[in-house]
Every structure is written in C-alpha cells, then in structure tokens.
Amino acid sequence: MTPAAKHNERRVAAEDAVLSAAVLGAGLPELAGQHLHLAALATRDDRVAEAHLLQALAAAPSHAAVLIGLYRFYFYKNRLAEALEVARVCLQKAARDNALALDWREVRATDAEFGDYAAVLPRFYLFTLKAYAYLSMRLGDLDEGRAAVTKLLELDPSDKIGAKVLLGVLDRRELGDDE
C-alpha cells in the first residue's frame, strides 16, 4: 500500500471516530449496545466479533452506531465489498434522516446544511458518501467513485470533508501515476 493510501485510510478512520462520537449513540437499544461492546472485546476473534455485530444489527437494524460498527469491522478486515454494502445502507439512512432524495445523484447543495460542519446529520451524509466513493474506487469502480467525489465537491465546495484527496488519487491514476 502506498503512503498516500495509508494516509487516506488513517483519515477515514479519524472521520469515522468523529462521526461516531458526535452522531450516533442516542437511542441505541440496550441489547444492541451490549452486542457492540462484546464485539469490541472480541476484536481478536473475527467470527465472534462479527456474530455480535450481526446480533446488534438485528436488535437495531437502522441505528447509525450499529451500522458504523459493522462498516468499520468489514473495512478494517479488508472485506471491502461488504463494507461497501454497509456504506450503501448508511447512505440510504443518511438520506432519509436528512429528508434527501434516496439517489445521491439527485441531491443538491441547497437540500441540507452541507456547508455547516456543526450540522451533524448533513455531515454524516457527506462522510457516508465519501466512504462510498472511496470504497467504489478501491473495488475498481472508478467511474462511480469519480461521480460520488464530484457530487461531494458539489455539496461541500469548501471541501471540509476532504474529497479533493480522492479526486487527486483518481487524477493521478488516469495519468498513469498510481503512487
């Protein structure tokens, strides 16, 4: 993995931490919280950790904390196709929570307070779309990744989310510089 890719993965992890701390613990059913805790304790045993995450998902199928936990598990275990599926679910949840079009391509900058970094739900949407773009790119769907990054820059023209980093990766790849 290149230094730029490692940096980007660290940045994604930091963004996930910000979102989970800010958004998403409210209203978590106790059973789901217990399973999230047990999954965290079982980090050395993937099978057990995943089982707890799936039980948390069954207890709270649309709770952002559960979805982010499952996303992180798949992402850090390099199970990127599964992480992408969870990112899609998160994107749909974020769209509903923000009263946005379910198709991210139809969302406009004026549809939510995307420019206000303190607006947690719009920020969750942006971070989720960035995760979707990143995973699409990693899994080889560069056109989808570019379209999602372009949408991010339309929604967040000041680039508080850091979409230009992904755009730079795509541009360098097109020029034949994969580093």
N, C-alpha and C positions, 0 to 999 in steps of 0.2 A: 504494500500500500504506500502511495506517495505521501510525502509530508503534508501536501495540501489536503489530501483526502483524510489523513489523520486529524488535521486541524478542523476540518469540517465536521467529522464525527464528534470531536470534543465539543464543538459549538452546538451541534444538535443536542447533545446530552445536557449542556448548560441550559439551552432553551427549554427542554423538557422539564428540567428542575424548576425553572421559573414558573412555568405553567402549572405544574402540579401543586406547587406551594400556593400559588395565587388563586387558582380557579376552584379547586375541584374536590375538596374534601367534604363540603357541606352536603348533607342529606344522604350520606353513604349508609346503607343498611348495615347493622352491626355484623351480621353474618358475612357480608361481602368484605367488610373491614378486617374481620378475623382471618379470612382466607388470603387477603392481600398481605397481612402480617406474616402468616405462615409461609406464603410464597417467598417473601423476602428472607425469611430464616432458612429456607431450603435452596439457597442460590447455588449450592454445590451439587445438587441433585436435580437435574433438569426435569426429569419425569415428575417428581413430586412437586416442584415449583409450578410447572405448567398445569398439573392437576388442580392445585389450589387456585391458580389464576382462572381456570375454566369454571371452577365452582363459584368464585367471586363473580364471574360474568353471568352465571346462571342466576345468582342472587340479585344482581343489579346490572342487567344487560345494557342499559343505556347510560350508566354513570361514567362520567369522564375519568374519574380516578381509576376505575377498573379498566377502561379501555386504554388509558395511557400505560398502566402497569403491564397489560398484555402486549401492547405495542413495543414497549421497552424490552420486554423479555425476548420477543422474536427478533428485534433489531440487534440486541447485543449478543444473541446466539447465532447471528448471521443467517437467520431464517427470513430473508428479506421479502420473499413473496408473501409469506404470512403477515409480516409487518405491514406490507402494502395493503393487504385486505383490511387489516385493522385501521390503517390510515383512512381508507375509503369510508369505513363505518364512522370514524371520528369526523370526517369531513361532512357527512350527512347530518350527524348530530349537531355539529357546529353551525351548519346552515339552518337547521330547524331552530336552534337556540337563538340565533340572530335574526330569524324571520327572513332568511335569504332564499333565493332560488336554489333548488337542490342540485342543479347542474352548475358547477363553479364557473363555467364559461359564461354564464348569463349574469353573474354578479357584477355590480357596478360599484365604483368607489363611493358613490353617494348613498349606497344601500345601508351602510353602517358607519360607525365612528372609527374607521380604519386608521385615521391619522392620529387618534388619541391613544397613545401607548398605555395609558391608565385604564382604558376601556377593555376589561378583561375578556369578555365574550368575543368581540371583534378580533382581539389579539390571538385568542385561541384559534379562531378560524384561520388567520394568517399563518400561524405556526403549523397548523394542520395541513394547510395547502402546501407549505414549504416542505414538510415531511413527505407528502405525496409526490411532489416534484422530484425531490432528492431520490426517493426510492424508485420512481419511474426511471430516472436516469441510471441508477445503479443496476437496474434489471434490464437495461438496454433499450428502453422505450424513450429514446432521446427526443423525438418529436413531442410526445406527451409531456415530458419533463420541461422542454422549452416552452410549450404552451402554458403550463402551470406557472413557470417562473415569470413569463411575460404578464400573466394575469396578476401575479403577486406585485410586480412593479407598477401595474396599473392601479391596484388597490392601495399600495403603500409606496408612492413615488419618492418619498424621502428615504426609503429603504431601511427603516428601523429593524426590519426582520432579517435583513442580510441576504436578500435574494440575488443581488449582483454577484455574490461569490459563486453561486450556482451557474449564473449566466456566463461568468468568466470561464468556468470549467467547460461548459458547452462550447464556447467560442474557441478556446484553445484546442479542444478535441477536433473541431472542424478544421482547424489549421494544421492538424497532424501532430500537435504537441500534447501528448497525454499526461505529461508530468504535471 
